[in-house]
Amino acid sequence: MTSPPDVPSSCSVVRNLIYTTCGVAVKFGPEFYWRTAHFLGIVSTRDSREVGWAGRPDRASDRVAPNRHFHPLPGRHPKKGVGGMSVKSTLSSIGTYALGVVIILALLALPALFIFGGIWVGEKILPWLMLLCILALAFNIFILVPLALIPPTRPWAGLGFFISSYLFGLTGWFMGLLLTWTLWGGCAVVVGLFIMGIGVVPIAMLATLFNGMWLDLGLLVLVVVLTFGLRVLGMNLAEKA
C-alpha cells in the first residue's frame, strides 16, 4: 500500500474550513463588533445623529432616555464598570463573549484535527495492526476453530472470534482512511466520515478499484469479510452454548 502524502501538502480540507470561517466572520462579525462596542461604552445609542450608530433603535431595549449621562469611553464612572454596568456584570459578559468565540473556533477546527490526527495515528499503528491481524488469524485457525468443535469450550471460542473481529475492523478502518486520503483527497475523507464514520472503507474500495490497486482492494475486502464473518460466528457460537 502506498504511503499517504504529507498532511500539510493536501490543503483541500483546510481551504474549506477557511472558507467556512470567513463566511461566519463576514456574516456575524460586524454585528458582534458593534454590539460589543456599544456594550463597552465606546459607542452609545444616546443620539444617533452625534454618534453615527443607534444600535438598532427600533428595539425598545436599545432606546436611551434623553437625560441619560453619556460616557464616550469606558471606565469614566467611579463606582460602575464600562457602559454604566457593574464591574462584576461587565466581566461576566466579557467572559461569556470570549467563551462563545472559543467554542465556535473549536467547532470549526474539530473536523480538521480529527482527520489529520486519524491520518497521523494510522501511519504509526497500521503496520502493527497488520501484524496483529496475522497473529489473530493464525490463532483463530489453529486454536479457536478446534475449540469451537468441542461443546464445552464452544462459548470461549465464540468470545475469541467476537473480540478478534474488532481488531480486523479497526485495521480495515485505518486502511480505508489512509487509502482514501492518498487516492482521492480530503473531500472524499470528509464524505466518508459523514457516512456513519465507516464510509471511508467503501470509498477506499472504489478508489483502489478505479486505480487498479488490486492487492490493496483484496486486503480491504478480506478484512471486511473477517470483521463481519467472525462477529456473526462468535455470536452464533455463544447462543448455541
BALOBA-1460 file (C-alpha; in Angstrom, 3 decimals):
// residues 241
<rec num="1" residu="m" x="0.000" y="0.000" z="0.000"/>
<rec num="2" residu="t" x="1.371" y="3.353" z="-0.999"/>
<rec num="3" residu="s" x="2.188" y="5.730" z="1.814"/>
<rec num="4" residu="p" x="-0.053" y="8.787" z="2.101"/>
<rec num="5" residu="p" x="1.365" y="12.194" z="1.246"/>
<rec num="6" residu="d" x="2.371" y="14.707" z="3.857"/>
<rec num="7" residu="v" x="-0.622" y="16.162" z="5.599"/>
<rec num="8" residu="p" x="0.311" y="19.829" z="5.000"/>
<rec num="9" residu="s" x="0.673" y="19.256" z="1.244"/>
<rec num="10" residu="s" x="-3.008" y="18.424" z="0.791"/>
<rec num="11" residu="c" x="-4.903" y="21.575" z="1.713"/>
<rec num="12" residu="s" x="-8.385" y="20.962" z="0.400"/>
<rec num="13" residu="v" x="-9.863" y="20.363" z="3.848"/>
<rec num="14" residu="v" x="-8.046" y="23.380" z="5.288"/>
<rec num="15" residu="r" x="-9.235" y="25.538" z="2.402"/>
<rec num="16" residu="n" x="-12.852" y="24.504" z="3.018"/>
<rec num="17" residu="l" x="-12.521" y="25.289" z="6.726"/>
<rec num="18" residu="i" x="-11.037" y="28.700" z="5.912"/>
<rec num="19" residu="y" x="-13.960" y="29.453" z="3.598"/>
<rec num="20" residu="t" x="-16.413" y="28.441" z="6.323"/>
<rec num="21" residu="t" x="-14.641" y="30.567" z="8.934"/>
<rec num="22" residu="c" x="-14.564" y="33.591" z="6.615"/>
<rec num="23" residu="g" x="-18.272" y="33.182" z="5.894"/>
<rec num="24" residu="v" x="-19.117" y="33.119" z="9.587"/>
<rec num="25" residu="a" x="-16.904" y="36.160" z="10.205"/>
<rec num="26" residu="v" x="-18.479" y="38.141" z="7.358"/>
<rec num="27" residu="k" x="-21.994" y="37.280" z="8.475"/>
<rec num="28" residu="f" x="-21.695" y="37.838" z="12.206"/>
<rec num="29" residu="g" x="-18.506" y="39.922" z="12.569"/>
<rec num="30" residu="p" x="-19.931" y="43.462" z="12.123"/>
<rec num="31" residu="e" x="-22.895" y="42.816" z="14.382"/>
<rec num="32" residu="f" x="-20.644" y="41.302" z="17.062"/>
<rec num="33" residu="y" x="-18.245" y="44.275" z="16.865"/>
<rec num="34" residu="w" x="-20.927" y="46.964" z="17.161"/>
<rec num="35" residu="r" x="-22.829" y="45.177" z="19.909"/>
<rec num="36" residu="t" x="-19.578" y="44.703" z="21.854"/>
<rec num="37" residu="a" x="-18.547" y="48.347" z="21.317"/>
<rec num="38" residu="h" x="-21.957" y="49.539" z="22.459"/>
<rec num="39" residu="f" x="-21.762" y="47.238" z="25.494"/>
<rec num="40" residu="l" x="-18.326" y="48.571" z="26.454"/>
<rec num="41" residu="g" x="-19.493" y="52.169" z="26.141"/>
<rec num="42" residu="i" x="-17.266" y="53.052" z="23.188"/>
<rec num="43" residu="v" x="-20.367" y="53.993" z="21.195"/>
<rec num="44" residu="s" x="-23.752" y="54.944" z="22.580"/>
<rec num="45" residu="t" x="-27.365" y="54.968" z="21.471"/>
<rec num="46" residu="r" x="-27.947" y="58.293" z="23.206"/>
<rec num="47" residu="d" x="-28.077" y="60.260" z="19.985"/>
<rec num="48" residu="s" x="-27.557" y="58.501" z="16.651"/>
<rec num="49" residu="r" x="-27.004" y="61.828" z="14.955"/>
<rec num="50" residu="e" x="-23.981" y="62.522" z="17.168"/>
<rec num="51" residu="v" x="-22.538" y="59.025" z="17.401"/>
<rec num="52" residu="g" x="-23.426" y="57.728" z="13.959"/>
<rec num="53" residu="w" x="-24.855" y="54.355" z="15.038"/>
<rec num="54" residu="a" x="-28.024" y="53.834" z="17.032"/>
<rec num="55" residu="g" x="-27.645" y="50.139" z="17.832"/>
<rec num="56" residu="r" x="-30.989" y="49.137" z="16.308"/>
<rec num="57" residu="p" x="-33.143" y="51.992" z="17.732"/>
<rec num="58" residu="d" x="-36.290" y="50.163" z="16.695"/>
<rec num="59" residu="r" x="-35.856" y="47.889" z="19.721"/>
<rec num="60" residu="a" x="-37.207" y="49.192" z="22.986"/>
<rec num="61" residu="s" x="-34.300" y="47.699" z="24.912"/>
<rec num="62" residu="d" x="-31.800" y="49.797" z="22.895"/>
<rec num="63" residu="r" x="-33.539" y="53.176" z="23.340"/>
<rec num="64" residu="v" x="-31.832" y="55.509" z="25.811"/>
<rec num="65" residu="a" x="-33.566" y="58.185" z="27.809"/>
<rec num="66" residu="p" x="-32.699" y="61.776" z="26.781"/>
<rec num="67" residu="n" x="-31.382" y="62.675" z="30.231"/>
<rec num="68" residu="r" x="-29.025" y="59.723" z="30.460"/>
<rec num="69" residu="h" x="-25.439" y="60.759" z="31.063"/>
<rec num="70" residu="f" x="-23.224" y="59.730" z="28.142"/>
<rec num="71" residu="h" x="-19.787" y="58.227" z="28.734"/>
<rec num="72" residu="p" x="-17.963" y="58.050" z="25.396"/>
<rec num="73" residu="l" x="-15.192" y="55.834" z="26.797"/>
<rec num="74" residu="p" x="-15.273" y="53.010" z="29.361"/>
<rec num="75" residu="g" x="-14.141" y="53.426" z="32.927"/>
<rec num="76" residu="r" x="-15.414" y="57.018" z="33.414"/>
<rec num="77" residu="h" x="-17.809" y="56.227" z="36.255"/>
<rec num="78" residu="p" x="-16.056" y="55.806" z="39.629"/>
<rec num="79" residu="k" x="-18.457" y="53.171" z="41.002"/>
<rec num="80" residu="k" x="-19.555" y="51.357" z="37.887"/>
<rec num="81" residu="g" x="-17.876" y="49.400" z="35.182"/>
<rec num="82" residu="v" x="-17.886" y="50.036" z="31.476"/>
<rec num="83" residu="g" x="-21.162" y="51.074" z="29.847"/>
<rec num="84" residu="g" x="-22.707" y="52.003" z="33.200"/>
<rec num="85" residu="m" x="-22.775" y="48.382" z="34.383"/>
<rec num="86" residu="s" x="-21.216" y="46.898" z="37.479"/>
<rec num="87" residu="v" x="-17.710" y="45.534" z="37.195"/>
<rec num="88" residu="k" x="-18.911" y="42.023" z="38.027"/>
<rec num="89" residu="s" x="-21.587" y="42.069" z="35.315"/>
<rec num="90" residu="t" x="-19.130" y="43.528" z="32.817"/>
<rec num="91" residu="l" x="-16.525" y="40.842" z="33.439"/>
<rec num="92" residu="s" x="-19.179" y="38.125" z="33.324"/>
<rec num="93" residu="s" x="-20.482" y="39.333" z="29.971"/>
<rec num="94" residu="i" x="-16.971" y="39.649" z="28.525"/>
<rec num="95" residu="g" x="-16.224" y="36.111" z="29.663"/>
<rec num="96" residu="t" x="-19.399" y="34.863" z="28.003"/>
<rec num="97" residu="y" x="-18.440" y="36.541" z="24.720"/>
<rec num="98" residu="a" x="-14.933" y="35.092" z="24.869"/>
<rec num="99" residu="l" x="-16.210" y="31.609" z="25.678"/>
<rec num="100" residu="g" x="-18.593" y="31.744" z="22.733"/>
<rec num="101" residu="v" x="-15.793" y="32.727" z="20.358"/>
<rec num="102" residu="v" x="-13.574" y="29.926" z="21.653"/>
<rec num="103" residu="i" x="-16.358" y="27.355" z="21.254"/>
<rec num="104" residu="i" x="-17.061" y="28.458" z="17.678"/>
<rec num="105" residu="l" x="-13.381" y="28.259" z="16.733"/>
<rec num="106" residu="a" x="-13.060" y="24.842" z="18.382"/>
<rec num="107" residu="l" x="-16.078" y="23.501" z="16.478"/>
<rec num="108" residu="l" x="-14.635" y="24.792" z="13.215"/>
<rec num="109" residu="a" x="-11.234" y="23.230" z="13.900"/>
<rec num="110" residu="l" x="-12.529" y="19.897" z="15.248"/>
<rec num="111" residu="p" x="-13.062" y="18.162" z="11.854"/>
<rec num="112" residu="a" x="-9.570" y="19.075" z="10.657"/>
<rec num="113" residu="l" x="-7.992" y="17.923" z="13.916"/>
<rec num="114" residu="f" x="-9.892" y="14.633" z="13.757"/>
<rec num="115" residu="i" x="-8.895" y="13.937" z="10.148"/>
<rec num="116" residu="f" x="-5.254" y="14.940" z="10.491"/>
<rec num="117" residu="g" x="-4.976" y="13.179" z="13.845"/>
<rec num="118" residu="g" x="-6.505" y="9.992" z="12.442"/>
<rec num="119" residu="i" x="-4.100" y="10.013" z="9.495"/>
<rec num="120" residu="w" x="-1.115" y="10.594" z="11.774"/>
<rec num="121" residu="v" x="-2.182" y="7.790" z="14.134"/>
<rec num="122" residu="g" x="-2.931" y="5.475" z="11.223"/>
<rec num="123" residu="e" x="0.531" y="5.943" z="9.743"/>
<rec num="124" residu="k" x="2.073" y="4.998" z="13.083"/>
<rec num="125" residu="i" x="-0.005" y="1.999" z="14.135"/>
<rec num="126" residu="l" x="-1.200" y="0.434" z="10.857"/>
<rec num="127" residu="p" x="1.934" y="-1.748" z="10.424"/>
<rec num="128" residu="w" x="1.477" y="-3.066" z="13.961"/>
<rec num="129" residu="l" x="-2.224" y="-3.652" z="13.368"/>
<rec num="130" residu="m" x="-1.404" y="-5.667" z="10.248"/>
<rec num="131" residu="l" x="0.991" y="-7.816" z="12.265"/>
<rec num="132" residu="l" x="-1.612" y="-8.337" z="14.992"/>
<rec num="133" residu="c" x="-4.177" y="-9.330" z="12.363"/>
<rec num="134" residu="i" x="-1.858" y="-12.022" z="11.014"/>
<rec num="135" residu="l" x="-1.294" y="-13.383" z="14.525"/>
<rec num="136" residu="a" x="-5.010" y="-13.217" z="15.306"/>
<rec num="137" residu="l" x="-5.892" y="-15.051" z="12.103"/>
<rec num="138" residu="a" x="-3.420" y="-17.811" z="12.936"/>
<rec num="139" residu="f" x="-4.796" y="-18.006" z="16.485"/>
<rec num="140" residu="n" x="-8.359" y="-18.282" z="15.185"/>
<rec num="141" residu="i" x="-7.483" y="-21.072" z="12.748"/>
<rec num="142" residu="f" x="-5.263" y="-23.215" z="14.926"/>
<rec num="143" residu="i" x="-6.730" y="-22.567" z="18.398"/>
<rec num="144" residu="l" x="-10.282" y="-21.288" z="18.254"/>
<rec num="145" residu="v" x="-11.544" y="-23.482" z="15.430"/>
<rec num="146" residu="p" x="-10.666" y="-26.721" z="17.320"/>
<rec num="147" residu="l" x="-12.209" y="-25.278" z="20.480"/>
<rec num="148" residu="a" x="-15.386" y="-24.474" z="18.549"/>
<rec num="149" residu="l" x="-15.762" y="-28.185" z="17.689"/>
<rec num="150" residu="i" x="-15.891" y="-29.158" z="21.372"/>
<rec num="151" residu="p" x="-19.252" y="-28.268" z="23.009"/>
<rec num="152" residu="p" x="-17.906" y="-27.341" z="26.467"/>
<rec num="153" residu="t" x="-15.369" y="-24.880" z="25.038"/>
<rec num="154" residu="r" x="-17.615" y="-23.515" z="22.290"/>
<rec num="155" residu="p" x="-18.589" y="-20.317" z="24.209"/>
<rec num="156" residu="w" x="-14.938" y="-19.427" z="24.731"/>
<rec num="157" residu="a" x="-14.229" y="-19.910" z="21.048"/>
<rec num="158" residu="g" x="-17.189" y="-17.673" z="20.204"/>
<rec num="159" residu="l" x="-15.866" y="-14.999" z="22.548"/>
<rec num="160" residu="g" x="-12.445" y="-15.155" z="20.894"/>
<rec num="161" residu="f" x="-13.954" y="-14.829" z="17.415"/>
<rec num="162" residu="f" x="-16.078" y="-11.895" z="18.536"/>
<rec num="163" residu="i" x="-13.146" y="-9.987" z="20.081"/>
<rec num="164" residu="s" x="-10.838" y="-10.600" z="17.118"/>
<rec num="165" residu="s" x="-13.488" y="-9.197" z="14.751"/>
<rec num="166" residu="y" x="-12.961" y="-5.746" z="16.271"/>
<rec num="167" residu="l" x="-9.223" y="-5.963" z="15.593"/>
<rec num="168" residu="f" x="-9.891" y="-6.675" z="11.929"/>
<rec num="169" residu="g" x="-12.485" y="-3.900" z="11.822"/>
<rec num="170" residu="l" x="-10.102" y="-1.311" z="13.289"/>
<rec num="171" residu="t" x="-7.394" y="-2.326" z="10.822"/>
<rec num="172" residu="g" x="-9.803" y="-2.038" z="7.901"/>
<rec num="173" residu="w" x="-10.945" y="1.418" z="9.028"/>
<rec num="174" residu="f" x="-7.413" y="2.804" z="9.171"/>
<rec num="175" residu="m" x="-6.619" y="1.219" z="5.810"/>
<rec num="176" residu="g" x="-9.696" y="2.843" z="4.294"/>
<rec num="177" residu="l" x="-8.841" y="6.223" z="5.823"/>
<rec num="178" residu="l" x="-5.260" y="6.260" z="4.524"/>
<rec num="179" residu="l" x="-6.140" y="4.927" z="1.078"/>
<rec num="180" residu="t" x="-8.996" y="7.389" z="0.653"/>
<rec num="181" residu="w" x="-6.758" y="10.298" z="1.699"/>
<rec num="182" residu="t" x="-3.955" y="9.156" z="-0.605"/>
<rec num="183" residu="l" x="-6.018" y="8.479" z="-3.730"/>
<rec num="184" residu="w" x="-8.984" y="10.861" z="-3.592"/>
<rec num="185" residu="g" x="-8.002" y="13.556" z="-1.093"/>
<rec num="186" residu="g" x="-9.586" y="15.257" z="1.873"/>
<rec num="187" residu="c" x="-13.051" y="15.855" z="0.390"/>
<rec num="188" residu="a" x="-13.564" y="12.104" z="-0.055"/>
<rec num="189" residu="v" x="-12.434" y="11.549" z="3.535"/>
<rec num="190" residu="v" x="-14.960" y="14.093" z="4.834"/>
<rec num="191" residu="v" x="-17.761" y="12.453" z="2.822"/>
<rec num="192" residu="g" x="-16.752" y="9.018" z="4.089"/>
<rec num="193" residu="l" x="-16.696" y="10.131" z="7.714"/>
<rec num="194" residu="f" x="-20.183" y="11.590" z="7.364"/>
<rec num="195" residu="i" x="-21.434" y="8.132" z="6.273"/>
<rec num="196" residu="m" x="-21.686" y="6.753" z="9.804"/>
<rec num="197" residu="g" x="-17.921" y="7.143" z="10.231"/>
<rec num="198" residu="i" x="-17.164" y="3.944" z="8.277"/>
<rec num="199" residu="g" x="-17.798" y="5.292" z="4.789"/>
<rec num="200" residu="v" x="-14.059" y="5.648" z="4.195"/>
<rec num="201" residu="v" x="-13.830" y="1.873" z="3.749"/>
<rec num="202" residu="p" x="-16.225" y="1.526" z="0.753"/>
<rec num="203" residu="i" x="-14.843" y="4.766" z="-0.718"/>
<rec num="204" residu="a" x="-11.330" y="3.308" z="-0.427"/>
<rec num="205" residu="m" x="-12.560" y="0.174" z="-2.219"/>
<rec num="206" residu="l" x="-13.852" y="2.289" z="-5.085"/>
<rec num="207" residu="a" x="-10.634" y="4.327" z="-5.181"/>
<rec num="208" residu="t" x="-8.429" y="1.228" z="-5.327"/>
<rec num="209" residu="l" x="-10.716" y="-0.321" z="-7.947"/>
<rec num="210" residu="f" x="-10.534" y="2.693" z="-10.256"/>
<rec num="211" residu="n" x="-6.767" y="2.963" z="-9.763"/>
<rec num="212" residu="g" x="-6.093" y="-0.715" z="-10.386"/>
<rec num="213" residu="m" x="-4.619" y="-1.367" z="-6.933"/>
<rec num="214" residu="w" x="-5.808" y="-4.964" z="-6.721"/>
<rec num="215" residu="l" x="-3.694" y="-6.021" z="-3.738"/>
<rec num="216" residu="d" x="-4.988" y="-3.199" z="-1.571"/>
<rec num="217" residu="l" x="-8.548" y="-3.859" z="-2.749"/>
<rec num="218" residu="g" x="-8.180" y="-7.551" z="-1.883"/>
<rec num="219" residu="l" x="-6.874" y="-6.722" z="1.600"/>
<rec num="220" residu="l" x="-9.801" y="-4.382" z="2.234"/>
<rec num="221" residu="v" x="-12.315" y="-6.995" z="1.138"/>
<rec num="222" residu="l" x="-10.589" y="-9.619" z="3.284"/>
<rec num="223" residu="v" x="-10.633" y="-7.553" z="6.481"/>
<rec num="224" residu="v" x="-14.284" y="-6.586" z="5.922"/>
<rec num="225" residu="v" x="-15.274" y="-10.248" z="5.448"/>
<rec num="226" residu="l" x="-13.302" y="-11.284" z="8.525"/>
<rec num="227" residu="t" x="-14.795" y="-8.467" z="10.581"/>
<rec num="228" residu="f" x="-18.438" y="-9.313" z="9.973"/>
<rec num="229" residu="g" x="-17.938" y="-13.046" z="9.500"/>
<rec num="230" residu="l" x="-16.115" y="-13.598" z="12.786"/>
<rec num="231" residu="r" x="-18.586" y="-11.371" z="14.622"/>
<rec num="232" residu="v" x="-21.589" y="-13.323" z="13.404"/>
<rec num="233" residu="l" x="-19.822" y="-16.649" z="14.028"/>
<rec num="234" residu="g" x="-18.898" y="-15.666" z="17.565"/>
<rec num="235" residu="m" x="-22.459" y="-14.593" z="18.391"/>
<rec num="236" residu="n" x="-23.883" y="-17.814" z="16.987"/>
<rec num="237" residu="l" x="-21.464" y="-19.957" z="18.976"/>
<rec num="238" residu="a" x="-22.308" y="-18.068" z="22.154"/>
<rec num="239" residu="e" x="-26.048" y="-18.529" z="21.591"/>
<rec num="240" residu="k" x="-25.728" y="-22.269" z="20.974"/>
<rec num="241" residu="a" x="-23.773" y="-22.838" z="24.171"/>
